[in-house]
Amino acid sequence: AEISALQPEVQYLGFATGADDHAQFSIAFPKSWNEGTVTYRVYWSSTATDTDGVTWGLMATSMSDNVAMGASFGTAVLVDDAAQSAANELYVSPTSSALTIGGSPAEGDLCFFDIYRDVSDGNDTMGEDARLMGIVISYTTDAGTDD
């Protein structure tokens, strides 16, 4: 979306209000990851001028080399945030609580994530699309390098 001429064009996924919308992505963490829990923050925006809330959910699973690709996601962790009254502003959610990645992660695994808008959550009161622009995943390391 072009917000204004000669300014950054915003790339986003629109998460509607009528049902839970989902998007998936995958990450191969570096060897220094301790295979423990992760946290996340969501970068998002709204097209409305109001202060209603949105609830984001994230769940994940891991898969190792030479296994069938049919693992179940771990338990979702939700994070609530609210618009701060102006349309087309960048919002950054609070940091989530710890998210356990399903599938018993091991070094070298590919981790699959499912992010969604939980419109049935009581804190999700936003009447318009929530625009997901990015996500940061934070994790703990147990090695100084990936050698």
N, C-alpha and C positions, 0 to 999 in steps of 0.2 A: 504494500500500500504506500502510495506517495502521500505523505502528510502535508508537505509544502515543497514547492519547487527548489531545486538546488540544495536539498537536505537529504539525509539518509532515507532510503526507501526501506520500510519496515517489512520484513518477511515474518509471517506468523502462521499458526494453525488456529482456526476459529473453533472454539468449543461452545456449542449451542446450549440453550436452556431447556429444551424439551426432553432430553435423555442424556445419559452419561456418554460422552464422546471419548474415544481412546486414541492414542498414538503410541507407536512402539519404536524403540531404537536399541542399539546394542553397543557395548563397550568391552574392549579387551584391556583390563587394567594392567599396569606395569607389574613386573615381578616383585617390586618392593611393597605392593599392597599386602596387608596382613590377612586378607580373606575374611575380615570381620564386617561389622555393620557399617553402613554409610548413612549420610544425611544429605538433604537436598534443599535447594531454594529455587523458586520459580520466578522467571522474568516474564511479565505479562502486561497487558493494557486493556482498556475498555474504550468503547466509542461513545459512552454516555457521560453526562455531567451529573454524577450522583455519588453516593458513598455506600452503596450496597456491597455485599460480600461474595466471595467465591471460595470454593473448597477444591483444592487439588489433591489427587491421590497418586501414589507411585507404588508399584510392586515390581519385583525382579526375581529372576532365576538365573542359574548358571549351568553351562554345559561344558564338559570336558571333551577332549579328542576321542574319536571313535565311539561315541554314544548316540543312541537314537535321539532325534530332536523332538521330544515330546514332554519335556519337563514342565511341571506346574509352577506357577508363580508363587512366591512367598506371600505372607500377609501384607496387605497394603498399609501404608502409613499416610495419614491425611495432614494437610497443612491449610489453615484458613488465612485469607488476606482480604482486605477491603479496598475498593477504589477510594481515592482521596479527593473527590469532587470535580476534577477536570477531565474532559475527554482527551484521549491520545497522549496521556502521560505514561511514562515507564514506571511500573510498580515492581518491587522486589519483595517476595513473600518472606516471612520469618523462616528461620532454619527449622526443618522438620525434626522430629524425634528420630531415634535410631531405627533404621530400616534393615531387616535381616533379609539377605538374598537367599532365595530357595535353591535347592539342588546341591547343597554342601560344596561351596566354592573351593576350588583348588587353583594353585598357580597355573597360569596359562589359559584358564577358562575364558570363554566368551560369555558375558553377562547380558541378558536380555531384560529390558525395562519396558513397562507399560505405564504411561502417564495418562491421567484422565481427570475430567471435571466431574465431581460427585454432586450432581444437581439435587439428589434426594437428601443430602446432608442439611440439617437445619440451619447451618451457617451460610449456606449458598443461597443468597437472596437476590442475586444479580439477574435482572430481567433481560439482559442482552448478552451477546456472545462475549466470552472472555478470550482474548488473543494471546496465545502462548508464543513467546518469542525466543525463549531459551531456558535452560536449566543448568544449574551447577551441582555436581555431585562431589561431596567431600568424603574422603576416606583416610584411614590411618595406615602409615607405613611401618615396616619392621626391619628395613634395610636402608642403608645410606645411598645405595646405587642399585641399578638393575642389571649389573654384570653377572 
